[in-house]
Amino acid sequence: MSRPAARVVVADDQTVVREGIVMLLGLLPGIEVVGSAGDGEEALRLVAEHAPDVVLMDLRMPRCDGVEATRRVRAEHPATQVVVLTTYADDDSLFPALQAGARGYLTKDADGDEIVRAVAHVMSGEAGLSPQIQRRLLERLAAPVPEAASAPAAPRELPDGLTAREAEVLALVADGLSNAEIAGGLHVSTATVKTHINNLFAKTGVRDRAQAVRYAYRHGIAKPPGAPGG
């Protein structure tokens, strides 16, 4: 007897990406799309309404991002598994999403076989993670915790919804580093750096690197040359 189709919700704020994934899923055996969402709040509503087996969850969405949505899905609907969707496998939100309860990940250029395999893995209780991601996750868990971490300082409030990594990239832009130099320093791909820069440009409303540098100085994310402590 054949297994019932896996019931899936797709959550991604980019309409073209979301519709493309839904269309691809519709062609795959053993998968039934029961809903698609443009943000985390809508994804949570669809999970409550349809009780899907799996949510394919974009990490960067408005209103409620993928990490928070994953945490709430796993807390409120434990029978629903989450596979995160990421543009690049080194996305900074991937590990927080795994800590929030996601059981696997897919890059957005994944083919049909990869999607079917990831869905099958998480439904059977396995982790849908590549060996590279598993190794990096274990390295993070094994990293020694500094003694001072027992009383962490309150995180700095960043302007315009910037993430800590976006602010770090912005500071490096203000220091005059190229995308390739930033990628080398942060041990990520240049494509990931471009994504961070596009995101921080959109959030801050700047149009070019010169405006970004002025923004960084104005908000104390970087110090102008010659400034005290700079």
Helices and strands as residue ranges (DSSP letters): E 6-11, H 15-26, E 31-37, H 40-50, E 54-58, H 66-76, E 81-86, H 94-99, E 104-107, H 112-123, H 131-142, G 147-150, G 159-161, H 164-174, H 179-186, H 190-204, H 209-218
